[in-house]
C-alpha cells in the first residue's frame, strides 16, 4: 500500500514537473533569446541570476576583493617593493629577496601611485577617490599625514631636491605642488585633460605630465592631447605640447642622459568609419619621443598584422639604452632599443618621421623583444642596481620579475590575492584584453578607460558611412539604465556585446558564450564610479546647486505658466539615475542622423567631462542650451537668465552615483515623481511595450 | 617753469614719489599690432599689452603679437592680469575671457561657460579665484571648483549689471559698477555693501570728501590698505574710514575724466584724457605730452590739494607719453608702461 502511494506520488510529481517544465522551459528560452538577442545561448540561469547581482549577500557570495596591483616603487637599496593595491585599497610591502608580502598598509580609496623619497624613509600614496595623498613613514609603516589635493590624485613625482611633491589631479586637470617641509599645498597648475602620469628630467628642471583625454577642439576636427611641461625651478607651466592624433598618454619617462623623453600613446582614427578596423587602421599604439629641440616623434610598436594595444607604463634602463613599455591589452612588455630609435631619428627626414607615426612596418627596427607576462601588465619599476624590471600583473595579483639583460621573465611575486577567479574577474580580463578584436587592435578598455568613456565620437558604420556618429557612452551604472546605444535598440548588455558587437566593433569572431557571460557579469557588477568629490564632496549642495535643483524640479515658468509634464527636466531625467530610460526627441537630430529618438542618458557621470549630447557636439554643459537647445525642446530654458542657467548646470555637475547618495529623492519629491513613468524593460519580447 | 629735462630738480621736488622719464614710445611702426592700446601689464621680464588688434608681448626688445588665429577670444584686449599663483595670464577681451597658460589659449564665453558676459572690462586674479567686470555683471570663477558665480543687480547692490573695474585685497573684492558706485564683497562672509555718491548729484559734489564722488565709476584699485576709485568726474581715496575726493580744479589731478587707475604700493596711477597723474596721498606728479612736439611736462604738486601755498610746478622734458589719452598703466621698481589711444610708452624710473 505504502509502495503504491509512493509510486503515485512520484508519478504525480513527475507529471506536474513535466507539465511545468514545458512552459517554464519555453518561457526561459524566450527570455534568454530576447535578452541575448540570439537563439542558441545556453539556458544557464546562474549566468544572470547569480552573477549579475551588483551588491548585497549574493554579490558578496560570488565575488571577491582582489588586490589589483597597479603602480609600484622600490626602496633605494632594492630590498623592498611598495605595491599599490588599487582594488583592495592597500599598500603592500614586499620583501624582494623572499618574494613575500611582509606588510599591508591600508590606504585611501582607489590608490593610484606610490613614490619613495631618496633616503627611503618616506612614501607618498595618492588616493584617487579620496582626493588626498597619504604620507607614510616607512620606518614605522604608519600613515603620518594626509595632504588634501585636487580632484582625483594620480601620478606623482618628487622634485630633485626632495622638497616638493608634484601630484597630478586626474579629474580636475591640475597639478598640485606640495611643500613637503610645511606639508602645505603651495599652488596648483592647470594640466591637460585627464592627466595621469608624471616624470622629471634628470636635471630636475622639467616635469612632463601626460594626459589621457583629448583637448577641446572644434567639432569633428582632428584631435590632440597635451603633455604639460612644468618648469620645476619656477613652478610654472612652461609649455603645453600638443601631441597630434594621439591620446591615452598614460605615462612618461626620461632617459638618464636627458636626450629623450618617452610617452606612451594610442592613435585613434575616430573620424573615419569603423569599417577601417578591418583595414588595420582604426587604433594604433606606440610611443612618442619628445626631443630637447622641441620635436615630437611618434613611433608605433604595432606590426602590419598584429597590434600591441593599450600601452600603459614606460621605464628606461639605467644605461639609457632600453625602454620597456607595458602593453596592457596583450599581456606583453615591449622592449625598445633606444639607440636604434636615436639612429632612426637622426637619419630620417622630417617628412619620413611624420610618416612613421602611421607606419606599422618599421617596429622591427627598434622593438627588440616582446616579453609575455601575466594579465594586464601596468606599472613598472627598475631595481636600483638596474638588473631587474618589476611589472605589476594587475588582474593576476602578481608582480613579474624580468631580467633587464637577458630580457627573460625570471620569476613572479604572488601578492596573495584570492585564488578563485570569479566570473566578473574573468570578464574584466576579457574587457581589458584585446584578444577579442581584429588583430588585437584594441580592447573594450581602450574606448572605455576606467570603464568610463574616452571622450571621442565614432562612426560605427552600421547602415551608412558618415551617418549616425555617436559620442562614446560611459559604462557607469550600466546595469541600471538599459536599454543601450543612443538609439535604445539594445535591450541588454548581452545584445550590446554579442555578435552585433563583433560586426560593428571588434570585426572578428564574437565572444563565445562563456566569455560573453563573464564579460556581462563584469560590466554589470564590477564597474564602480568614482565619487563626485569636486562638485559634491559630502552630499550637501552649495547654494547655487540648491537653486539649480529647484530649477531642475520646477513645474512652472517664471511668469507662472505651467510647464507641460513632457518638458520638465525631471520627467525624462528622474532620480535616482536621472533617466526614465525612454526614447525622446529633444530636437537635437543632426542632418547626418537617422530620424530617430534617442535613449535618454543618465546624468551620474556628467561631472567627469565633455563632450555632451548623442554626437558630442556640445563642448560644455552650457552649450547644450546656449547653442543647441534654444528652441525649448530640450526642456524649457528660454525664460531663464544666465545666472539661473549657471545654477542648473551647477546642480547637474553635482549629481553622483546613487550609491554615494544619502538623499532619498523619491521621498523628497514624491508629489512630482510619483507621476513619472520610468521605463521598465521587458524580459521577453512579446511583452515589449516600448 | 623749469628748463628742459632737469631731472635733478624734478627728483628733488618729487620727494619720495617715483619719477619717470626718458620715455620711449611704440606704435605699429615698432611692431605693435595696433596703435590703440587698452591695457598694459608688466610680467617679470616681459610686458603684455592689450590692443584693439590683439595681444602684444614685449620681450628681449621684440614685440610678438597674438590674435584670434592663435586662440585669443577676441582681438580687442581690454584687460590683463597675471596670476601670481600659477603665472597664467588672464585676458579680458571683447569676446570672452581668455586664459593664456603655457603658450596655449583657452577662452571662456557666455555660451560655453558660466561667465556673465563676453565683454570683459577688467580681470583680476585673487589667489585661486578670478574676478571679471563685464557688461553683464561681475563674475567670479573658482579655478579649483570650476564654478562660476554671477553678481548683478538681482543679487548684489548694483544699479545695473554694467561693471567697469574690479580689484582685490585683504579679503575683499571691490567692483566699479556703472551707476552703482563701488560694490564691496567680503570673501569670508560673502556679503555685499555698496558705496554710492551721498549727494546723489550727477553734475556737482555738494559736500567735499563725503564718499564716492559719483555713482558712475570706471576703476578701482587697492594697495597698502587704500582703495582708490576712478570716475569720469574726479577720483577718490578711501582708507576704510574716510573718503577723500580730488578734482582737477582743486588738486594735481590732470583731469576729472579718468579711464582707469592702478595702485602699486603707496602710489596710485590715474589714466586720464589729458595725461597720467600719479599720487601717494601727499604729492601729485603728472605727465603730459606737448601738443606740438614729442616733449612734455612733468607737473608736481606738493600737497594733496591746491591751496594758496600749494601750487603746481611745471618742468619741461624732452620725452613724454605717446599720447595724452591714457587707458592703461603698470609700474614696478624700474619702469612704468602706459597704454594710450595712440601707442604704448615706457618710462624709466629716475633714480
Contacts between the chains, C-beta under 8 A, distances in Angstrom:
chain1	res1	chain2	res2	distance
A	150	B	144	6.8
A	172	B	144	7.3
A	172	B	146	7.0
A	174	B	144	7.9
A	187	B	85	4.9
A	187	B	86	6.2
A	188	B	85	7.7
A	188	B	86	7.2
A	188	B	128	7.1
A	188	B	143	7.6
A	188	B	144	6.7
A	189	B	86	5.4
A	190	B	86	6.9
A	190	B	88	6.7
A	190	B	99	7.6
A	190	B	101	5.3
A	190	B	102	7.8
A	190	B	143	7.7
A	216	B	106	7.3
A	226	B	104	7.9
A	228	B	102	6.6
A	229	B	102	6.9
A	234	B	87	7.4
A	236	B	86	7.0
A	236	B	87	3.9
A	237	B	86	7.3
A	237	B	87	7.1
A	237	B	88	7.5
A	237	B	101	5.6
A	237	B	102	3.5
A	238	B	102	6.2
A	239	B	102	5.3
A	239	B	103	5.5
A	240	B	101	7.2
A	240	B	102	4.2
A	240	B	103	5.9
A	240	B	104	4.3
A	242	B	104	7.9
A	534	B	145	6.8
A	534	B	146	7.0
A	535	B	145	7.4
A	535	B	146	7.8
A	535	B	147	7.9
A	542	B	147	7.9
A	544	B	147	7.1
A	544	B	149	6.7
A	619	B	112	6.2
A	620	B	112	4.8
A	620	B	113	6.3
A	622	B	111	6.5
A	622	B	112	5.8
A	622	B	113	5.9
A	622	B	114	6.7
A	623	B	111	6.3
A	623	B	112	5.6
A	626	B	110	7.4
A	626	B	111	4.2
A	626	B	112	7.4
A	627	B	111	5.9
A	641	B	154	7.9
A	642	B	110	6.4
A	642	B	114	7.8
A	642	B	116	6.1
A	642	B	117	7.9
A	642	B	136	6.8
A	642	B	150	6.4
A	643	B	116	7.5
A	643	B	137	7.8
A	643	B	150	4.2
A	643	B	152	7.0
A	643	B	154	7.4
A	643	B	155	7.3
A	645	B	114	7.9
A	646	B	114	4.0
A	646	B	148	5.6
A	646	B	149	7.6
A	646	B	150	6.2
A	649	B	114	6.5
A	650	B	114	7.9
A	650	B	147	6.4
A	653	B	146	8.0
